[in-house]
Amino acid sequence: MRTDFDAIVVGGGPAGTSFARKAAEGGMNVLVIEKKKDFGVPVRCGEGFSERWNQVLEMNVSDADLGARMKGAAVFAPNGKKIVLVNDQTTGYVLERKMFDKRLALEAGRAGATLLPKSLAIGLVKEGNKTTGLRALHEGVEKVFKAPLIVSAEGMEAKIAREAGFDCKYDPYDVDACVEYEMVGVKCEPLIALWFGNEIAPRGYAWVFPKGVDYANVGIGVGGSTGADPKKLLDDFIGNHPEFFGDATVVEVKGGVISVGAPIKKMTSDGFMVIGTAAHQVDPIHGGGIGLAIEAGLIAAKHALKAFESGDYSDAALSGYEKEWRGLEEEKLGKRLKLRHVIEKLSDDDFNHVFNETRSKDLDEVLNGHFQGLAARIVLKRPSLLKVLKVLI
Ligand SMILES: Cc1cc2nc3c(=O)[nH]c(=O)nc-3n(C[C@H](O)[C@H](O)[C@H](O)COP(=O)(O)OP(=O)(O)OC[C@H]3O[C@@H](n4cnc5c(N)ncnc54)[C@H](O)[C@@H]3O)c2cc1C
């Protein structure tokens, strides 16, 4: 097996394999090092993927990638009030990531990338101050691979990116801790359903993402600094809703931790790029990161190809990736983070009041970062909320 490449990608999730495909299509010799023995397995995800991402990224999601198609979202207030929302951000898919991630890996392999599952990247290789490659344990045997460009697509762990000096550490306040069951026998509609409330999920939410008529991902995420136990809360949530889960049983247990904070401050350095969840490119409201990861992988590959053509892998040359990504996503994600900071200050009673004032059209506006109208209306009826909501007005 060759040991010299144009780029080495650490992590074979959606960010890493999307980068690898596009870079390989452009003529780069790319190696993807993935510690798991199969791409996409085990799954740590609710698997929701919007129609908007499907179109923007030209993913052509097909039945082979799927659990099920979604007709919209249903959002529940603590008192049970339900608002249904149908737009290109809420219609879409609940993927079968075991198939979807494998599809992305197959596409990268077909484009010419070398995939190395069951291989753990353990450290950087340096010549002086310059990073020239990576050490990896492949099936227990240490190997050295060389490349002028290392791409961290490591997800939440980001050990190699940290070793390279990137600030990928997490404050527990900026993560959600999640537990999820895949259940069969669930009574569900083809809607992404989200339940809010401090008793249900402190600083988070419960979800039901249907993968078929009687089959769904059922999960809970809680703020990492709340000290709440997501497994207990999930069991309580299921027990409190016999109308949905009375006849259901668990077929798979999943879970994990996901960033709901801001993206890292710097995403490139000489010969190094950080992409996807490793760069905290995740939506702070719902913890969705599949689309953002693929998008970052594709943008990073575009700029890596420029570096490949010019032979210049300096920070200045690679930083075009970060600039382009921030231009597309930073403002939107910043508004969502601001909204998260407001939502987490609401009591359940406040939340119920907000929902009473909210129509489906308002949620559309809020999702697109236009909070002023709704926030002003809410404050008019409950002035005590001015202190919390004024940042949105
Ligand atoms: C419980 C939960 C529910 C979620 N639900 C949704 C959802 O419904 N919709 C959505 O869009 N997003 C969701 N997300 C977020 C989504 O899963 C991630 O944002 C997405 O997978 C990010 O892709 P990535 O390629 O950046 O990282 P990952 O998919 O995390 O891939 C990183 C890969 O790197 C590998 N790796 C790490 N370190 C090393 C190493 N040293 N050597 C070799 N390999 C390494 C890992 O094994 C992994 O395969 C959820 C996350 C969690 C935890």
The ligand as an SDF file (V2000), in Angstrom:
LIG
                    3D

 53 58  0  0  0  0  0  0  0  0999 V2000
  -27.5310   11.7310   19.3510 C   0  0  0  0  0  0  0  0  0  0  0  0
  -27.2520   12.5610   18.1440 C   0  0  0  0  0  0  0  0  0  0  0  0
  -28.2830   12.8510   17.2660 C   0  0  0  0  0  0  0  0  0  0  0  0
  -28.0210   13.5980   16.1080 C   0  0  0  0  0  0  0  0  0  0  0  0
  -29.0410   13.8050   15.2260 N   0  0  0  0  0  0  0  0  0  0  0  0
  -28.8070   14.4880   14.0840 C   0  0  0  0  0  0  0  0  0  0  0  0
  -29.8320   14.6370   13.1050 C   0  0  0  0  0  0  0  0  0  0  0  0
  -30.9520   14.1270   13.2580 O   0  0  0  0  0  0  0  0  0  0  0  0
  -29.5450   15.3230   11.9810 N   0  0  0  0  0  0  0  0  0  0  0  0
  -28.3070   15.8960   11.7560 C   0  0  0  0  0  0  0  0  0  0  0  0
  -28.1050   16.5500   10.7120 O   0  0  0  0  0  0  0  0  0  0  0  0
  -27.3120   15.7300   12.6500 N   0  0  0  0  0  0  0  0  0  0  0  0
  -27.5260   15.0380   13.7890 C   0  0  0  0  0  0  0  0  0  0  0  0
  -26.5110   14.8450   14.6830 N   0  0  0  0  0  0  0  0  0  0  0  0
  -25.1860   15.4180   14.3700 C   0  0  0  0  0  0  0  0  0  0  0  0
  -24.4720   14.6080   13.2880 C   0  0  0  0  0  0  0  0  0  0  0  0
  -24.4560   13.2420   13.6430 O   0  0  0  0  0  0  0  0  0  0  0  0
  -23.0540   15.1110   13.0960 C   0  0  0  0  0  0  0  0  0  0  0  0
  -23.0520   16.5180   13.0570 O   0  0  0  0  0  0  0  0  0  0  0  0
  -22.4360   14.5510   11.8100 C   0  0  0  0  0  0  0  0  0  0  0  0
  -22.2970   13.1640   11.8650 O   0  0  0  0  0  0  0  0  0  0  0  0
  -21.0830   15.2070   11.5830 C   0  0  0  0  0  0  0  0  0  0  0  0
  -20.3520   14.5880   10.5620 O   0  0  0  0  0  0  0  0  0  0  0  0
  -18.7550   14.5880   10.6170 P   0  0  0  0  0  0  0  0  0  0  0  0
  -18.3040   13.8640    9.4130 O   0  0  0  0  0  0  0  0  0  0  0  0
  -18.2620   15.9500   10.8830 O   0  0  0  0  0  0  0  0  0  0  0  0
  -18.3990   13.7560   11.9310 O   0  0  0  0  0  0  0  0  0  0  0  0
  -18.7830   12.2380   12.3560 P   0  0  0  0  0  0  0  0  0  0  0  0
  -19.9980   11.7680   11.6230 O   0  0  0  0  0  0  0  0  0  0  0  0
  -18.8090   12.2710   13.8210 O   0  0  0  0  0  0  0  0  0  0  0  0
  -17.5370   11.4220   11.8220 O   0  0  0  0  0  0  0  0  0  0  0  0
  -16.2850   11.4850   12.4550 C   0  0  0  0  0  0  0  0  0  0  0  0
  -15.5560   10.1740   12.1750 C   0  0  0  0  0  0  0  0  0  0  0  0
  -14.2030   10.2860   12.6120 O   0  0  0  0  0  0  0  0  0  0  0  0
  -13.8100    9.0550   13.1710 C   0  0  0  0  0  0  0  0  0  0  0  0
  -12.6400    9.3270   14.0240 N   0  0  0  0  0  0  0  0  0  0  0  0
  -12.5880   10.1530   15.1120 C   0  0  0  0  0  0  0  0  0  0  0  0
  -11.3400   10.1840   15.6020 N   0  0  0  0  0  0  0  0  0  0  0  0
  -10.5830    9.3730   14.8060 C   0  0  0  0  0  0  0  0  0  0  0  0
   -9.1990    8.9810   14.8150 C   0  0  0  0  0  0  0  0  0  0  0  0
   -8.3500    9.4710   15.7230 N   0  0  0  0  0  0  0  0  0  0  0  0
   -8.7600    8.1230   13.8670 N   0  0  0  0  0  0  0  0  0  0  0  0
   -9.6270    7.6430   12.9320 C   0  0  0  0  0  0  0  0  0  0  0  0
  -10.9440    7.9630   12.8940 N   0  0  0  0  0  0  0  0  0  0  0  0
  -11.4120    8.8270   13.8080 C   0  0  0  0  0  0  0  0  0  0  0  0
  -15.0590    8.5850   13.9250 C   0  0  0  0  0  0  0  0  0  0  0  0
  -15.0210    7.2020   14.1350 O   0  0  0  0  0  0  0  0  0  0  0  0
  -16.1740    9.0230   12.9600 C   0  0  0  0  0  0  0  0  0  0  0  0
  -16.5140    7.9990   12.0540 O   0  0  0  0  0  0  0  0  0  0  0  0
  -26.7220   14.1050   15.8530 C   0  0  0  0  0  0  0  0  0  0  0  0
  -25.6800   13.8310   16.7560 C   0  0  0  0  0  0  0  0  0  0  0  0
  -25.9390   13.0800   17.8960 C   0  0  0  0  0  0  0  0  0  0  0  0
  -24.8120   12.7600   18.8370 C   0  0  0  0  0  0  0  0  0  0  0  0
  1  2  1  0
  2  3  1  0
  2 52  2  0
  3  4  2  0
  4  5  1  0
  4 50  1  0
  5  6  2  0
  6  7  1  0
  6 13  1  0
  7  8  2  0
  7  9  1  0
  9 10  1  0
 10 11  2  0
 10 12  1  0
 12 13  2  0
 13 14  1  0
 14 15  1  0
 14 50  1  0
 15 16  1  0
 16 17  1  0
 16 18  1  0
 18 19  1  0
 18 20  1  0
 20 21  1  0
 20 22  1  0
 22 23  1  0
 23 24  1  0
 24 25  2  0
 24 26  1  0
 24 27  1  0
 27 28  1  0
 28 29  2  0
 28 30  1  0
 28 31  1  0
 31 32  1  0
 32 33  1  0
 33 34  1  0
 33 48  1  0
 34 35  1  0
 35 36  1  0
 35 46  1  0
 36 37  1  0
 36 45  1  0
 37 38  2  0
 38 39  1  0
 39 40  1  0
 39 45  2  0
 40 41  1  0
 40 42  2  0
 42 43  1  0
 43 44  2  0
 44 45  1  0
 46 47  1  0
 46 48  1  0
 48 49  1  0
 50 51  2  0
 51 52  1  0
 52 53  1  0
M  END
$$$$
